[in-house]
């Protein structure tokens, strides 16, 4: 689990046995978050879930906030990696192709560990540091999306292109984050792939309708 070993919130393990313990702690912490939410999260519960002394947890993390932040950073990085792999590995025939594949890649990343993401990305769970991690990840994902989309917006003035990219990105990102938070019954009733399809089409339609202005 290299992302945790290199995380700024982790006291880096030096031996393979320590790395195995770190993986066990992280898995236990994720299970506690899903079961009790962030407000009910405690290091004692993580230790009990992992079946190890609480002192072993503190040898890897300074406190429960750092443990939660490390998990949020890892979750955000996995979504970013999924988008990077999809947008970086393909060439796109047109805007519809790009937008649909971007939306689906992001949705599939959110769909993994859905119960954990519901707490990590929920509005009630946000504090300034958790929010900062999410925002930084979203900006990096936006940069990837922008780099892929701009070459397809031929003949559009630069200022107009920037607005088109921003709005189309927000159409998809807002829908997926709302579903991740579990606060909208309409989106909750849809599968992740259905949400990606519907809002990917909405973003592509927006681009098609406004790209020639």
C-alpha positions in Angstrom: 0.0 0.0 0.0 2.6 2.6 -1.1 0.3 5.5 -1.0 -0.1 5.1 2.8 3.6 4.4 3.3 4.5 7.7 1.6 1.6 9.7 3.1 2.5 12.9 5.0 0.1 11.7 7.7 1.8 8.4 8.4 4.9 7.8 10.5 6.6 5.8 7.8 7.2 2.1 8.5 10.8 0.8 8.0 10.3 -3.0 8.0 8.0 -5.4 6.2 6.4 -6.4 9.5 5.6 -2.7 10.1 4.1 -2.4 6.6 1.9 -5.3 7.2 0.7 -3.7 10.5 0.0 -0.5 8.6 -2.2 -2.3 6.1 -4.1 -4.0 9.0 -4.6 -0.7 10.8 -5.8 1.1 7.6 -8.3 -1.7 6.9 -9.5 -1.7 10.4 -9.9 2.1 10.4 -11.9 2.0 7.2 -14.2 -0.6 8.8 -14.7 1.6 11.9 -15.6 4.7 9.7 -18.2 2.7 7.8 -19.7 1.3 11.0 -19.6 4.4 13.2 -19.0 7.4 10.9 -16.4 10.0 11.6 -18.0 11.3 14.8 -17.9 7.9 16.4 -14.4 7.1 15.2 -11.8 6.3 17.9 -8.4 4.9 18.0 -9.5 2.4 20.6 -12.1 1.0 18.2 -9.5 0.8 15.4 -7.2 -1.1 17.8 -10.0 -3.5 18.7 -11.0 -4.0 15.1 -7.3 -4.6 14.1 -6.7 -6.9 17.1 -3.6 -5.1 18.2 -2.6 -2.8 21.1 -3.6 0.8 20.8 0.1 1.7 21.2 0.8 0.0 17.8 -1.7 2.4 16.2 0.1 5.4 17.7 3.4 4.1 16.3 2.1 4.7 12.9 -0.2 7.7 13.4 0.0 10.7 15.7 -3.7 10.7 16.4 -7.1 9.9 14.9 -7.2 13.0 12.8 -4.0 12.0 10.9 -5.4 8.5 10.4 -8.6 9.9 8.9 -6.7 12.4 6.8 -4.5 9.6 5.4 -7.6 7.6 4.4 -9.2 10.6 2.8 -5.9 11.3 0.9 -5.7 7.7 -0.3 -9.4 7.7 -1.4 -8.9 10.9 -3.3 -5.7 9.6 -4.9 -7.3 6.4 -6.1 -10.0 8.4 -7.9 -7.4 10.7 -9.4 -5.4 7.6 -10.5 -8.4 6.1 -12.2 -9.0 9.3 -14.2 -5.3 9.6 -15.1 -5.2 6.0 -16.4 -8.4 6.6 -18.5 -7.6 10.0 -19.9 -3.9 9.4 -20.3 -4.1 6.0 -22.0 -6.5 6.9 -24.8 -7.0 9.2 -27.7 -10.5 10.5 -28.1 -12.4 10.6 -31.4 -14.7 13.5 -30.3 -16.0 15.4 -27.3 -18.8 12.8 -26.6 -16.2 10.0 -26.4 -14.0 11.9 -24.0 -16.7 13.2 -21.7 -18.5 9.8 -21.5 -15.2 7.9 -20.7 -14.1 10.5 -18.1 -17.5 10.4 -16.4 -17.6 6.6 -16.3 -14.0 6.3 -15.0 -14.7 8.7 -12.2 -18.0 7.0 -11.3 -16.3 3.6 -11.2 -13.7 4.9 -8.9 -16.4 6.3 -6.5 -18.3 3.0 -6.7 -15.4 1.2 -5.1 -15.6 1.4 -1.3 -18.9 3.3 -1.7 -19.8 3.1 2.0 -16.4 4.5 3.0 -16.7 7.3 0.4 -20.1 8.3 1.8 -18.5 9.4 5.1 -15.3 10.8 3.6 -17.0 13.0 1.1 -20.2 13.8 3.0 -20.8 17.5 3.8 -21.4 16.6 7.5 -17.9 15.0 7.6 -16.0 18.0 6.3 -13.5 19.9 8.3 -11.0 22.3 6.8 -8.2 19.7 6.3 -10.5 17.0 4.9 -12.0 19.6 2.6 -8.6 20.8 1.5 -7.5 17.3 0.5 -10.7 16.9 -1.5 -10.4 20.2 -3.2 -6.7 19.7 -4.2 -7.6 16.3 -5.7 -10.5 17.8 -7.6 -8.2 20.5 -9.0 -5.8 17.9 -10.2 -8.6 15.9 -11.8 -9.9 19.1 -13.5 -6.4 19.8 -14.9 -6.4 16.3 -16.5 -9.9 16.8 -17.9 -9.0 20.3 -19.2 -5.8 19.0 -21.0 -7.8 16.3 -22.7 -10.8 18.4 -23.7 -9.1 21.7 -24.9 -7.7 20.2 -28.1 -11.2 19.1 -29.1 -12.7 22.6 -28.8 -11.5 23.8 -32.2 -12.1 27.4 -33.2 -13.4 28.5 -29.8 -12.0 31.7 -28.2 -9.7 31.0 -25.3 -11.9 32.7 -22.7 -14.9 30.8 -24.0 -13.1 27.5 -24.0 -12.1 27.9 -20.3 -15.8 28.5 -19.4 -17.0 25.5 -21.3 -14.4 23.3 -19.6 -15.3 24.6 -16.2 -19.1 24.2 -16.6 -19.0 20.8 -18.2 -16.6 19.5 -15.5 -18.9 20.8 -12.8 -22.0 19.2 -14.3 -20.3 15.8 -13.9 -18.4 16.4 -10.7 -21.3 17.8 -8.8 -23.6 14.9 -9.7 -21.0 12.3 -8.7 -20.1 14.0 -5.4 -23.8 14.3 -4.6 -24.3 10.6 -5.2 -21.2 9.8 -3.2 -22.7 11.7 -0.2 -25.9 9.8 -0.5 -28.1 12.9 0.1 -30.2 12.9 -3.1 -32.9 10.1 -3.3 -33.1 10.4 -7.1 -29.4 9.9 -7.6 -29.3 7.2 -4.9 -31.8 5.2 -6.9 -29.6 5.2 -10.0 -26.5 3.0 -10.5 -23.1 4.7 -10.7 -22.9 3.9 -14.4 -26.4 5.4 -15.0 -25.4 8.6 -13.2 -22.2 8.8 -15.3 -24.2 8.3 -18.5 -26.9 10.8 -17.7 -24.6 13.6 -16.6 -21.9 12.8 -19.1 -24.5 13.3 -21.8 -25.7 16.5 -20.1 -22.1 17.8 -20.1 -21.6 16.8 -23.8 -24.9 18.4 -24.8 -23.9 21.6 -23.1 -20.6 21.6 -24.9 -22.2 20.9 -28.3 -24.8 23.6 -27.8 -22.4 26.3 -26.6 -19.1 25.4 -28.3 -19.7 27.5 -31.4 -20.4 30.8 -29.7 
